[in-house]
Amino acid sequence: MKNILILDDDKQVCRLFEKLSQQKDVLVTIVKSSENVRKVLQSGKKFDYVFLDFLFPNISSWDILTAIKNDPVNKDASIVIMTGLSLSEEELKRMHGTVSTIIDRKRFNKAQFEEILETSF
């Protein structure tokens, strides 16, 4: 069973992940607040995937990415950035080697979720 961490404050996105997880053999942990992001990342729990809202409130996504990559338990997790923004060349370069996939959160759907799960491992 794959273990997935969702870092997103959008209720609709969280509901979509809950629904998708029920259709797949995955365990989903959803975190909607910056305080809980820190707690979960320091919990020692291992995640296979981290889906990160690039505009997560009250905490820098860059700080979250650094925390994941510096965590001996989760440093190998596949990180999926979800954003509705156009990322700059500088941002894309900064993510290179750290982020597995960048998806447009407005177009995210079941087929894309399944493709990520099938191609990442």
N, C-alpha and C positions, 0 to 999 in steps of 0.2 A: 504494500500500500504506500502510495506517495503522500508525503506530508507537505502541504502548501501553506505559506504565510501570505495573507492579503493585508497590505497596508494601504487603506483607503477610507476616507471619511464620507464618501458618497453612499447613501443608503441603497440606491438603485443598483449600483455596481456590486455592493455587498450581497444583496439579494440574488443577483445573477450568479455570483460565485457559489452561494449556498445551493441554488438550484442545480447548477452544473456539477457540483461535487456529489450530489445525491445520485446523479446518473453515471458517475465514474467511481472507480475504486480508489478514492482519495480522501484524505483527512484534511480539512480546511480550518485554519485558525484565522479569524478576522480581527484586525486591530484598527480602531477608528480614531484613536487619540494619540497625541505625541507622548504623553506620559506612559501609556501602555506599550508603545513601540519600544521604549527603553527597557521596560520590564521583560517583555517577551524576548528581546535580543540578548538579555543577560540571564535568561532562565536556564540556558544549557540545552534547550530543546532543539533538535536537529530538523531542518527543513530542506526538502529537495528543491523547492521553488519558492521564490519570493516575488510577488506581484506588487510593485510599488507605484503608487500615485505620485507622479513627479512633483506635483504641487501640494504635497501633504502639508496641512496647516501646523504652524508653531514649531516646526523642526525642518532643517534643511535636508533635502533629499540627498545631497552630497554627503552630509554627515551620516545619514542612514547607510548609504553605500559603503562608506569607509568603515563603519561599525560592522557591517556584515563581512566585508573582506578581511577585517582584522580579527574576526571571531574564529578561533580554531575549529569550532563545531560546525559553523555555517559558511566558511570561506569558499566551499565548492558548490554552494547552492546556485542554481540557475536563476538569474535575476531578470525579471521582465519589467521594463518601465512602461507605465501606462500614462499617456499624455494626450491632450488635445492641442498642444502647442507645436509650433514648428521649432525644432531645436537648432541652435546655431552650429556651425562647423566646429567651433571651439568646444561646445558641450558634447558633441558627438565624439570628438577626439578624446575628450576626458573620460568618456564612458567606455571607449574601446578597450577590450580585454577584461572589463568588469561586468558589463551587461550582456546577457545572452540575446535579448530581443527587445525591440521598442515597438509598441503597438499604439494605434490610434484608439483611444478609449471610446470615442463616439461610434466606432465601427466594430468594436469587440463583440464577438458572438461565440456560440457553441463550437462551431467548426474551427475557429481560430484557437480556442482553448484546447481542443482535442489535438490539433496539430502541434501546439507547443509541447504538450505532454508526450506526444509520440516521438518528436524529433530531438528533444533535449537529451535523452539518455539512450 
